[in-house]
Amino acid sequence: MNIDQEMEAYMSSIVVVRKNGIGVIGADTLSKFGAMKQSRELIRDNTKIIKFGENYMAYVGDCAFGHTLRLFFSNLKSSPTLNNTDKIFEISCKLHKKLKEDYYLRPEEDDDDDFESSRFESLILNKYGIFGLYTLRSIDEYTKFFSFGSGSKYALGAMQTVYDLYESAEDIAKVGLEAAAYFDDGTGEPFEIYKLELINIREGGNI
């Protein structure tokens, strides 16, 4: 599966942004089952952002991941400190094992993959920065912004356009989600957005 196919596989759009010492994570609230749309007006709990400890995690994938992720993190003895990519990789491997053994994940995705797939992608925000977790459990830390989901290409283009023009990380995230909702039929308003102050304000190589 190439990157374009992977991004298009998950209906929904999620974004993370950091600027001026503030980190933001956001997601749309539309659920889809094939061609059927279920908006926030119909579904009471349709959040795609999970909070555990000092972390926010937005995910794209099957709706069942919302239940499994909440259960996994709530059952940990203590909330993990996800302050770098190695720590996130470590917890993602524990999560993958749990998904297979207790939640019946089917890890097969592409015959050419070197590792089993966790079948979802997520973005993470905490006071240490903004991070991305891919299906094969590779991790990236972002210096400015990123997006996953079926509307991610529209969100990325919009955020790139306004990043140097806007001072507010929240406003940049909103522009990305609005662009995704405008062009992508798997993304819909209203949006859910959280922000917090970062302890490391290094962004894009500049303090």
C-alpha positions as CSV (number, residue, x, y, z in Angstrom):
1,M,0.0,0.0,0.0
2,N,1.5,3.3,-1.0
3,I,1.1,6.5,1.1
4,D,-1.7,7.9,-1.1
5,Q,-3.7,4.6,-0.7
6,E,-3.0,4.5,3.0
7,M,-4.2,8.1,3.6
8,E,-7.3,7.5,1.5
9,A,-8.2,4.3,3.4
10,Y,-9.4,6.1,6.5
11,M,-12.5,8.3,6.3
12,S,-12.2,11.3,8.7
13,S,-9.6,14.1,9.0
14,I,-7.3,14.8,12.0
15,V,-4.7,17.5,12.4
16,V,-2.0,18.7,14.7
17,V,-0.3,22.1,14.8
18,R,2.4,23.8,16.9
19,K,3.3,27.5,16.8
20,N,4.4,30.1,19.3
21,G,4.6,27.6,22.1
22,I,1.1,26.3,21.7
23,G,0.2,22.8,20.5
24,V,-3.2,22.0,19.0
25,I,-5.0,18.8,18.0
26,G,-8.2,18.6,16.0
27,A,-10.6,16.2,14.4
28,D,-13.9,16.3,12.5
29,T,-16.9,14.5,14.0
30,L,-18.5,12.7,11.0
31,S,-18.8,8.9,11.0
32,K,-19.4,6.9,7.8
33,F,-20.4,3.4,7.1
34,G,-20.0,3.0,3.4
35,A,-22.2,5.7,1.8
36,M,-24.2,6.3,5.0
37,K,-23.2,9.4,7.0
38,Q,-23.8,9.7,10.8
39,S,-23.3,13.3,12.0
40,R,-22.9,14.6,15.5
41,E,-26.7,15.2,15.6
42,L,-27.3,11.5,15.4
43,I,-24.4,10.0,17.4
44,R,-23.9,11.0,21.0
45,D,-20.3,9.8,21.4
46,N,-18.6,10.4,18.1
47,T,-15.3,11.9,19.3
48,K,-12.1,10.9,17.5
49,I,-9.9,12.4,20.2
50,I,-9.0,10.4,23.3
51,K,-7.4,11.9,26.4
52,F,-5.2,9.9,28.7
53,G,-3.0,11.4,31.3
54,E,-1.3,14.5,29.8
55,N,-1.8,13.2,26.2
56,Y,-4.4,13.7,23.5
57,M,-4.6,11.1,20.7
58,A,-6.7,11.6,17.6
59,Y,-7.2,8.5,15.4
60,V,-8.5,7.6,12.0
61,G,-9.7,4.0,11.3
62,D,-12.6,1.8,12.2
63,C,-14.9,3.2,14.8
64,A,-14.1,0.2,17.0
65,F,-10.6,1.7,17.6
66,G,-12.2,4.4,19.8
67,H,-13.5,1.7,22.2
68,T,-10.2,-0.3,22.2
69,L,-8.0,2.7,22.6
70,R,-10.0,4.1,25.5
71,L,-10.0,0.6,27.2
72,F,-6.3,0.1,26.6
73,F,-5.1,3.4,28.1
74,S,-7.6,3.4,31.0
75,N,-6.4,0.0,32.1
76,L,-2.7,0.9,32.3
77,K,-1.4,1.1,35.8
78,S,-0.1,4.6,35.1
79,S,-0.4,7.0,32.1
80,P,2.7,6.8,29.9
81,T,5.0,9.8,29.4
82,L,5.2,10.1,25.6
83,N,7.9,12.7,25.4
84,N,9.8,11.2,22.4
85,T,9.4,8.9,19.5
86,D,11.0,5.9,21.2
87,K,8.5,6.1,24.1
88,I,5.6,6.2,21.7
89,F,7.0,3.3,19.7
90,E,7.3,1.3,22.9
91,I,3.7,1.9,23.9
92,S,2.5,1.3,20.3
93,C,4.0,-2.2,20.4
94,K,2.3,-3.0,23.6
95,L,-1.0,-1.7,22.2
96,H,-0.5,-3.8,19.0
97,K,-0.1,-7.0,21.1
98,K,-3.2,-6.1,23.0
99,L,-5.2,-5.3,19.9
100,K,-4.4,-8.8,18.5
101,E,-4.8,-10.9,21.6
102,D,-7.8,-9.3,23.4
103,Y,-9.6,-7.2,20.7
104,Y,-9.3,-9.6,17.7
105,L,-7.4,-7.3,15.4
106,R,-6.7,-8.7,11.9
107,P,-3.1,-7.4,11.3
108,E,-2.9,-8.4,7.6
109,E,-2.9,-5.5,5.3
110,D,-0.3,-5.7,2.4
111,D,1.7,-8.7,1.4
112,D,4.8,-6.4,0.9
113,D,4.7,-5.0,4.4
114,D,7.7,-5.9,6.6
115,F,5.6,-5.7,9.8
116,E,2.1,-6.5,10.9
117,S,-0.3,-3.5,10.6
118,S,-2.1,-2.0,13.6
119,R,-4.7,-0.8,11.0
120,F,-5.1,2.7,12.3
121,E,-3.2,6.0,12.3
122,S,-3.1,8.6,15.0
123,L,-1.8,12.0,16.0
124,I,-0.6,12.7,19.5
125,L,-0.4,16.0,21.4
126,N,1.2,16.6,24.8
127,K,3.3,19.2,26.4
128,Y,6.4,17.7,24.8
129,G,5.3,18.2,21.2
130,I,3.2,16.8,18.3
131,F,3.7,13.3,16.9
132,G,2.3,10.9,14.4
133,L,1.8,7.1,14.7
134,Y,1.5,5.2,11.4
135,T,-0.1,1.8,10.8
136,L,3.2,-0.1,10.9
137,R,4.2,1.7,14.2
138,S,6.7,4.1,12.7
139,I,6.7,7.4,14.6
140,D,7.3,11.0,13.5
141,E,7.7,14.1,15.6
142,Y,6.5,17.2,13.7
143,T,8.0,20.7,13.9
144,K,5.0,22.6,12.4
145,F,1.9,20.5,11.5
146,F,0.5,17.3,10.0
147,S,-2.7,15.5,9.1
148,F,-4.0,12.0,8.6
149,G,-7.2,10.7,7.1
150,S,-9.2,10.9,3.8
151,G,-9.1,14.7,3.8
152,S,-5.5,15.0,4.9
153,K,-4.1,16.2,1.5
154,Y,-6.5,19.2,1.6
155,A,-5.8,19.9,5.2
156,L,-2.0,19.8,4.6
157,G,-2.2,22.2,1.7
158,A,-4.4,24.6,3.5
159,M,-2.2,24.6,6.6
160,Q,0.9,25.1,4.6
161,T,-0.6,28.1,2.9
162,V,-1.5,29.9,6.1
163,Y,1.2,28.7,8.5
164,D,3.5,31.7,8.1
165,L,0.5,34.1,7.9
166,Y,-1.4,33.1,11.1
167,E,0.0,33.5,14.6
168,S,-2.5,31.1,16.2
169,A,-2.0,27.4,16.1
170,E,-5.7,26.9,16.7
171,D,-6.6,29.1,13.7
172,I,-4.2,27.1,11.5
173,A,-5.8,23.8,12.6
174,K,-9.3,25.2,11.9
175,V,-8.2,26.2,8.3
176,G,-6.9,22.7,7.7
177,L,-10.1,21.0,9.0
178,E,-12.3,23.4,7.1
179,A,-10.5,22.7,3.8
180,A,-10.8,18.9,4.4
181,A,-14.5,19.2,5.1
182,Y,-15.1,21.4,2.0
183,F,-13.5,18.9,-0.4
184,D,-13.7,15.5,1.3
185,D,-16.9,13.6,1.7
186,G,-15.6,11.7,4.6
187,T,-15.0,14.8,6.7
188,G,-17.7,16.9,8.4
189,E,-18.3,19.6,10.9
190,P,-18.5,20.4,13.7
191,F,-14.8,20.1,14.7
192,E,-13.3,19.1,18.0
193,I,-10.1,21.0,19.0
194,Y,-7.9,20.9,22.0
195,K,-4.8,23.0,22.8
196,L,-2.1,23.3,25.4
197,E,1.1,25.0,26.2
198,L,4.3,23.3,25.1
199,I,7.3,23.1,27.3
200,N,9.7,23.2,24.3
201,I,8.9,26.0,21.9
202,R,11.4,25.0,19.2
203,E,9.5,25.1,15.8
204,G,10.9,24.4,12.4
205,G,14.5,24.9,13.5
206,N,13.8,28.3,15.1
207,I,13.3,29.2,18.7
